[in-house]
């Protein structure tokens, strides 16, 4: 029999080079101030570019939260985009509600629909779960397509901005401000969640759901919470996208291409990090701008780039930068390390025959 002394545990991990808290907060405030003041100095084309960029960033952050942190890989997030877009148009046109309320309602409707959806999908595991999310999105598309009276079926609907009393300049500024709030809010939401105990529970579920449950984590409740939260965030972003486009059709709104873009952004940027989707969105946005003339070949080229990144940089661009230069801007990782024991323990204190 050998008596041992247990060492205290610590959550201190590798010492990444980080910005001091004051400087980090100051930089965030400066970036937010620059973005919110955009209508004062940017052109219409520049405002639209920022709206498109922040929309992609918000979608990528929501998919990364679901798959990168919670381990639930979905290929059906386009279902919430389409549902959010249609909800906004119904609330604004049919019910005459303010646009801001329609944005929030889009997220709430998606979150409520996600609850019974999760009851079915959570019976599936791994690849079956992923396929199940795509099937659910296709069901949404078929339901909207077959509704030829209220939602106009495959012909889609157009948001009546004239009836809302918005001229072109006002609508562009309002769309831009919505995009800034949603884009920055998505990053703040993920950062806050992953710094909390709930974020630690999510990463434990991602690594091993059985082990997390054995330690007292309510796995089903945590998975349901993050699934509903991501549906809410994706639905709000979908409402933003179709407030910007003004016209929505089922085939476009429920296109799996949206989820393909999310996956591409997160994979090339770095899954399971906040910085990764930011870098991935920058790379994807500029690649897409230069490949628009190639039509469907642009999608093939994006796929080839993603494969190359996975083969040579499996941790993504930001993962490589973090490992190479020991940097971290959003410290959300948790590390477990045993503290050094100063007392020298004898090899054998008591030996029983």
C-alpha positions as CSV (number, residue, x, y, z in Angstrom):
1,X,0.0,0.0,0.0
2,X,1.3,3.4,-1.0
3,X,0.1,6.6,0.6
4,X,0.1,9.6,-1.7
5,X,-0.7,13.3,-1.3
6,X,-3.1,14.8,-3.8
7,X,-1.9,17.9,-5.6
8,X,-4.2,20.9,-5.8
9,X,-5.6,21.6,-9.2
10,X,-5.4,24.8,-11.2
11,X,-7.0,26.2,-14.3
12,X,-3.8,28.0,-15.4
13,X,-2.7,26.9,-18.8
14,X,-0.1,27.9,-21.3
15,X,0.7,31.6,-21.0
16,X,-0.4,33.1,-24.3
17,X,0.5,36.6,-25.0
18,X,-2.6,38.7,-24.5
19,X,-3.6,42.3,-24.5
20,X,-4.1,43.8,-21.0
21,X,-7.8,44.0,-20.1
22,X,-7.8,47.8,-20.3
23,X,-6.3,47.9,-23.8
24,X,-8.5,45.1,-25.0
25,X,-11.6,47.0,-23.9
26,X,-10.3,50.2,-25.4
27,X,-9.7,48.6,-28.8
28,X,-13.2,47.0,-28.7
29,X,-14.7,50.5,-28.0
30,X,-12.7,52.1,-30.8
31,X,-13.8,49.4,-33.3
32,X,-17.4,49.7,-32.3
33,X,-17.2,53.6,-32.5
34,X,-15.7,53.4,-36.0
35,X,-18.4,50.9,-37.2
36,X,-21.3,52.8,-35.7
37,X,-20.1,56.1,-37.3
38,X,-19.9,54.4,-40.7
39,X,-22.9,56.3,-42.1
40,X,-21.1,59.6,-41.5
41,X,-18.0,58.8,-43.6
42,X,-18.7,55.7,-45.8
43,X,-20.3,55.5,-49.2
44,X,-23.4,53.4,-50.0
45,X,-21.2,50.7,-51.6
46,X,-19.0,50.6,-48.6
47,X,-22.0,50.4,-46.2
48,X,-23.4,47.5,-48.2
49,X,-20.1,45.7,-48.1
50,X,-19.9,46.0,-44.3
51,X,-23.5,44.7,-44.0
52,X,-22.6,41.6,-46.1
53,X,-19.4,41.1,-44.1
54,X,-21.1,41.4,-40.7
55,X,-23.9,39.1,-41.8
56,X,-21.5,36.4,-42.8
57,X,-19.6,36.9,-39.5
58,X,-22.7,36.5,-37.4
59,X,-23.7,33.3,-39.2
60,X,-20.2,31.9,-38.8
61,X,-20.1,32.7,-35.1
62,X,-23.4,31.0,-34.6
63,X,-22.3,27.8,-36.5
64,X,-19.0,27.8,-34.6
65,X,-20.8,28.0,-31.3
66,X,-23.0,25.1,-32.2
67,X,-20.3,22.9,-33.8
68,X,-17.0,24.2,-32.6
69,X,-17.9,24.6,-29.0
70,X,-20.9,22.3,-28.4
71,X,-19.9,19.6,-30.9
72,X,-23.2,19.6,-32.8
73,X,-22.4,19.7,-36.5
74,X,-25.4,21.1,-38.4
75,X,-25.8,21.4,-42.2
76,X,-29.3,22.7,-41.9
77,X,-28.7,26.2,-40.5
78,X,-30.3,27.6,-43.7
79,X,-33.7,26.6,-42.2
80,X,-33.4,29.3,-39.6
81,X,-32.2,31.9,-42.2
82,X,-35.3,31.3,-44.3
83,X,-37.6,31.2,-41.4
84,X,-36.2,34.4,-39.9
85,X,-36.5,36.2,-43.3
86,X,-40.1,35.2,-43.8
87,X,-41.0,36.1,-40.2
88,X,-39.6,39.7,-40.7
89,X,-41.7,40.2,-43.8
90,X,-44.8,38.9,-42.2
91,X,-44.4,41.0,-39.1
92,X,-43.5,44.2,-41.1
93,X,-46.0,43.9,-44.0
94,X,-48.9,41.8,-42.7
95,X,-48.9,42.9,-39.1
96,X,-47.5,46.4,-39.5
97,X,-45.0,46.1,-36.7
98,X,-41.7,48.1,-36.5
99,X,-38.7,46.6,-38.2
100,X,-36.7,46.3,-35.0
101,X,-39.5,44.3,-33.4
102,X,-39.7,42.1,-36.6
103,X,-35.9,41.4,-36.2
104,X,-36.4,40.3,-32.6
105,X,-39.6,38.3,-33.5
106,X,-37.6,36.5,-36.2
107,X,-35.2,35.2,-33.6
108,X,-37.9,34.3,-31.1
109,X,-39.9,32.4,-33.7
110,X,-36.8,30.4,-34.7
111,X,-36.0,29.7,-31.1
112,X,-39.5,28.5,-30.4
113,X,-39.6,26.2,-33.5
114,X,-36.1,24.9,-32.5
115,X,-37.5,23.4,-29.2
116,X,-39.7,20.7,-30.8
117,X,-37.2,20.3,-33.6
118,X,-34.5,19.5,-31.0
119,X,-36.8,16.8,-29.5
120,X,-36.5,14.9,-32.7
121,X,-32.9,15.7,-33.7
122,X,-31.4,14.9,-30.3
123,X,-32.3,11.3,-30.8
124,X,-29.7,11.2,-33.5
125,X,-25.9,11.1,-33.2
126,X,-23.0,12.1,-35.3
127,X,-23.6,12.2,-39.0
128,X,-27.2,11.2,-38.6
129,X,-27.7,14.4,-36.6
130,X,-26.1,16.5,-39.3
131,X,-28.3,14.9,-42.0
132,X,-31.3,15.4,-39.8
133,X,-30.8,19.1,-39.6
134,X,-30.7,19.3,-43.4
135,X,-33.9,17.3,-43.6
136,X,-35.6,19.7,-41.2
137,X,-34.5,22.7,-43.3
138,X,-35.9,21.0,-46.4
139,X,-39.2,20.5,-44.6
140,X,-39.3,24.2,-43.8
141,X,-38.7,25.0,-47.5
142,X,-41.4,22.6,-48.7
143,X,-43.9,24.0,-46.2
144,X,-43.2,27.6,-47.4
145,X,-43.2,26.6,-51.1
146,X,-46.6,24.9,-50.8
147,X,-48.2,27.9,-49.0
148,X,-49.3,29.7,-52.2
149,X,-51.8,32.0,-50.5
150,X,-50.2,33.6,-47.5
151,X,-46.5,33.3,-48.3
152,X,-46.9,33.2,-52.2
153,X,-45.2,29.8,-52.5
154,X,-42.3,29.6,-54.9
155,X,-42.8,33.1,-56.2
156,X,-41.7,34.5,-52.9
157,X,-42.5,37.9,-51.3
158,X,-41.1,41.4,-51.4
159,X,-40.8,43.7,-48.4
160,X,-42.9,46.8,-48.9
161,X,-40.5,49.5,-47.8
162,X,-42.7,52.2,-49.2
163,X,-45.5,51.2,-47.0
164,X,-43.1,51.3,-44.0
165,X,-42.3,54.9,-44.9
166,X,-38.6,54.3,-45.6
167,X,-36.7,56.0,-48.4
168,X,-33.6,54.4,-49.9
169,X,-31.0,56.4,-47.8
170,X,-32.9,55.7,-44.5
171,X,-33.2,52.0,-45.3
172,X,-29.5,51.7,-46.1
173,X,-28.5,53.4,-42.8
174,X,-31.0,51.4,-40.8
175,X,-29.8,48.1,-42.4
176,X,-26.2,49.1,-41.6
177,X,-26.9,49.8,-37.9
178,X,-28.8,46.6,-37.6
179,X,-25.8,44.7,-39.1
180,X,-23.3,46.4,-36.7
181,X,-25.5,45.5,-33.7
182,X,-26.0,41.9,-34.8
183,X,-22.4,41.3,-35.9
184,X,-20.7,42.7,-32.8
185,X,-23.5,41.2,-30.6
186,X,-22.8,37.7,-32.0
187,X,-19.1,37.9,-31.0
188,X,-20.0,39.4,-27.6
189,X,-22.5,36.6,-27.0
190,X,-20.1,33.8,-27.8
191,X,-17.4,35.5,-25.7
192,X,-19.6,35.9,-22.7
193,X,-21.0,32.4,-22.9
194,X,-17.7,30.7,-23.3
195,X,-16.3,32.6,-20.3
196,X,-19.1,31.3,-18.2
197,X,-19.6,27.9,-16.5
198,X,-22.0,27.1,-19.2
199,X,-19.3,27.4,-21.8
200,X,-17.1,25.0,-19.8
201,X,-20.0,22.6,-19.8
202,X,-20.4,22.9,-23.5
203,X,-16.7,22.1,-24.2
204,X,-17.0,19.1,-21.9
205,X,-20.0,17.8,-23.8
206,X,-18.1,18.3,-27.1
207,X,-15.1,16.3,-25.9
208,X,-17.1,13.5,-24.3
209,X,-20.8,13.7,-23.6
210,X,-20.7,10.5,-21.4
211,X,-17.9,11.9,-19.3
212,X,-19.6,15.3,-18.9
213,X,-22.8,13.6,-17.7
214,X,-20.9,11.5,-15.2
215,X,-19.5,14.7,-13.7
216,X,-23.0,16.1,-13.2
217,X,-23.4,18.2,-16.4
218,X,-27.0,18.4,-17.6
219,X,-26.0,17.5,-21.1
220,X,-29.5,17.6,-22.6
221,X,-30.4,20.9,-21.1
222,X,-27.1,22.5,-22.2
223,X,-27.4,21.1,-25.7
224,X,-31.0,22.3,-26.0
225,X,-30.0,25.8,-24.7
226,X,-27.2,26.3,-27.2
227,X,-29.3,24.8,-30.1
228,X,-32.1,27.3,-29.4
229,X,-29.7,30.1,-28.9
230,X,-28.0,29.5,-32.3
231,X,-31.4,29.2,-33.9
232,X,-32.3,32.6,-32.4
233,X,-29.1,34.2,-33.6
234,X,-29.2,32.7,-37.1
235,X,-32.9,33.7,-37.4
236,X,-32.1,37.3,-36.5
237,X,-29.3,37.3,-39.1
238,X,-31.6,35.8,-41.7
239,X,-34.0,38.7,-41.1
240,X,-31.2,41.1,-41.6
241,X,-30.1,39.5,-44.8
242,X,-33.6,39.7,-46.4
243,X,-34.2,43.2,-45.0
244,X,-31.1,44.1,-47.0
245,X,-32.2,42.2,-50.1
246,X,-35.9,43.1,-49.8
247,X,-37.1,40.0,-51.7
248,X,-37.2,36.5,-50.5
249,X,-37.9,33.1,-52.2
250,X,-37.9,29.7,-50.7
251,X,-35.2,28.2,-53.0
252,X,-32.8,31.1,-52.1
253,X,-33.7,31.5,-48.5
254,X,-33.5,27.8,-47.6
255,X,-30.4,27.1,-49.8
256,X,-27.8,24.8,-48.3
257,X,-25.2,27.2,-49.8
258,X,-25.6,29.4,-46.7
259,X,-24.5,26.6,-44.4
260,X,-21.7,25.7,-46.8
261,X,-20.4,29.2,-46.5
262,X,-20.5,29.0,-42.7
263,X,-18.6,25.8,-42.6
264,X,-16.0,27.1,-45.1
265,X,-15.4,30.3,-43.0
266,X,-15.1,28.4,-39.7
267,X,-12.9,25.7,-41.1
268,X,-10.4,27.9,-42.8
269,X,-10.3,30.4,-39.9
270,X,-10.1,28.0,-37.0
271,X,-13.0,26.1,-35.4
272,X,-13.6,26.4,-31.7
273,X,-12.2,30.0,-31.5
274,X,-13.7,33.5,-31.7
275,X,-10.9,34.8,-33.8
276,X,-11.2,32.0,-36.4
277,X,-14.5,33.1,-37.9
278,X,-13.3,36.7,-38.1
279,X,-10.3,35.7,-40.1
280,X,-12.3,33.2,-42.1
281,X,-14.9,35.8,-43.0
282,X,-12.2,38.2,-44.2
283,X,-10.6,35.5,-46.4
284,X,-13.9,34.2,-47.7
285,X,-15.3,37.7,-48.4
286,X,-12.3,38.7,-50.5
287,X,-12.1,35.4,-52.3
288,X,-15.8,35.6,-53.2
289,X,-15.4,39.1,-54.5
290,X,-12.8,38.0,-56.9
291,X,-14.5,34.8,-57.9
292,X,-18.0,36.1,-58.7
293,X,-17.4,36.0,-62.5
294,X,-16.6,32.3,-62.4
295,X,-20.2,31.2,-61.4
296,X,-20.5,27.7,-60.1
297,X,-16.7,27.1,-60.5
298,X,-16.2,29.6,-57.6
299,X,-17.9,27.1,-55.2
300,X,-15.6,24.3,-56.5
301,X,-12.6,26.5,-55.9
302,X,-13.7,27.4,-52.4
303,X,-14.0,23.7,-51.7
304,X,-10.5,23.0,-52.9
305,X,-9.2,25.8,-50.7
306,X,-11.0,24.3,-47.7
307,X,-9.5,20.8,-48.4
308,X,-6.0,22.3,-48.6
309,X,-6.5,24.1,-45.3
310,X,-7.7,20.9,-43.6
311,X,-4.8,18.9,-44.9
312,X,-2.0,21.3,-44.1
313,X,-3.5,23.5,-41.4
314,X,-6.1,21.3,-39.7
315,X,-6.4,23.9,-36.8
316,X,-7.2,26.7,-39.3
317,X,-5.3,29.9,-40.1
318,X,-5.8,31.3,-36.6
319,X,-4.9,28.0,-35.0
320,X,-1.6,28.1,-36.8
321,X,-1.0,31.8,-35.9
322,X,-1.8,31.0,-32.3
323,X,0.5,28.1,-32.1
324,X,3.3,29.8,-34.1
325,X,3.3,33.2,-32.3
326,X,1.7,32.2,-29.0
327,X,-1.1,34.8,-29.3
328,X,-4.6,35.0,-28.0
329,X,-7.0,37.9,-28.3
330,X,-10.2,36.4,-26.8
331,X,-9.2,34.2,-23.9
332,X,-11.9,31.6,-23.6
333,X,-10.0,28.3,-23.5
334,X,-9.8,26.4,-20.2
335,X,-6.7,24.5,-19.2
336,X,-6.3,22.0,-16.3
337,X,-2.8,21.6,-14.8
338,X,-1.7,20.0,-11.6
339,X,0.2,22.4,-9.3
340,X,3.8,21.6,-8.4
341,X,4.1,19.7,-5.1
342,X,6.9,21.0,-3.0
343,X,6.8,18.2,-0.4
344,X,8.9,15.3,-1.4
345,X,6.9,12.1,-1.2
346,X,8.6,8.9,-0.3
347,X,8.3,6.1,-2.9
348,X,6.9,3.7,-0.3
349,X,5.5,4.8,3.0
350,X,3.9,1.6,4.1
351,X,4.1,-1.7,2.5
352,X,1.7,-4.5,3.4
353,X,2.5,-8.2,2.8
